[in-house]
Amino acid sequence: MDKKFNIEVFIKAGWKNFLTSLFIWYIAVTVYIVLGLSTNEIISSYVFYTKYSWPNFLLCYVIIVWLIPTFLHNRKYTQLIFLNIGLIISYITIRYYNNILQDPTTYSYFLDTRSGAELHKSTPIEIIAMEAIRAIQFTFIAYAYRFIFDWIVIDRITKNMENEKLKADLSMLRYQLNPHFLFNTINDIYYLSLIQSDKTPNALLKLSHLLRYILDEKEEWVSLEREIAYLKEFVELQLFRFPDERILLNIDSEVTKSPYNVPPLLLNTFVENAFKHGQIGSTPVLIEMNLKENILYYRVENSIGKENYKDKSIGIGKPNLKKRLNLLYPNKHRLSFEEVNNIHIAKLEIQLQQ
């Protein structure tokens, strides 16, 4: 539940619930008085309802905090019916003796007849019928009140569970992504070591910087500027293996200056796949990114070799990216992959948020 305010205070038994229920009761009394439905003055009206209507409040309170959760929620319908009837009988009895105690003439009233006003004293049957109708009215109010708040609580619990599941799913996807990135990068550094390149130590140092971002970044969202900085470092790592002219990086300056946030490690999948599974030949890897209003346009192109090498890690990056986008940007993104003239084109459009 929400840490700042627990809505169960309206329905869960306890002194806080009792005071809250009493407060709500007097709000209802106030509305009744303000609407002019009471014939007494304001102060005398509060005194009147305090003296005569406390059984009404008590009936509602017992149904809300005890009868419904104990018997209805546990599907003990027979006990519920008999206890509810017992509460109504008790209510009628308490109301009768309380009213007589407060005013012996409470069940007497005047009738207008042709011969003049005549005092009529209610019979026991009339009293029982009168109070039974009131009991049914307040029973209905109590059930409606409880059902409404039960629905609100269940709805909030369901949403919290969905949020927790979303976080768990995203965490799982992120943990899947990190080994995928590590596998790809180690492959690149392994290649450098095979050719005994003097760039290997610097490549390992750059890898340590990238791993620090992955391990230290615990936030669910990071600035777009920070994510692009990570992407550029990843590209720089690839430059240890390929010449500069084989990588074209076109990122509009407006993108890095934007105030928007993205989930960490969201943008690197395209680039990872381009270097891992693409053919780095005469056609350079093209990385483009620009921003129009709050829509990010991201595009990565790489050539496809005749024998596109696939290992056990293939298939992790793209499905992972699709799942993350569906969870984080439902109906707010477009993702596409296509091959045109032996060129693999990956495109992504995202409606960003601050």
Secondary structure, 3 states (H helix, E strand, C coil): CCCCCCHHHHCCCCHHHHHHHHHHHHHHHHHHHHCCCCCCCHHHHHHHHHHHCHHHHHHHHHHHHHHHHHHHCCCCHHHHHHHHHHHHHHHHHHHHHHHHHHCCCCCEEEEEECCEEEEEECCHHHHHHHHHHHHHHHHHHHHHHHHHHHHHHHHHHHHHHHHHHHHHHHHHHHHHHHHHHHHHHHHHHHHHHHCCCCCHHHHHHHHHHHHHHHHHCCCCCEEHHHHHHHHHHHHHHHCCCCCHHHEEEEECHHHHCCCCEECCCCCHHHHHHHHHHCCCCCCCEEEEEEEECCEEEEEEEEECCCCCCCCCCCCCHHHHHHHHHHHHCCCCEEEEEEEECCEEEEEEEEECEC
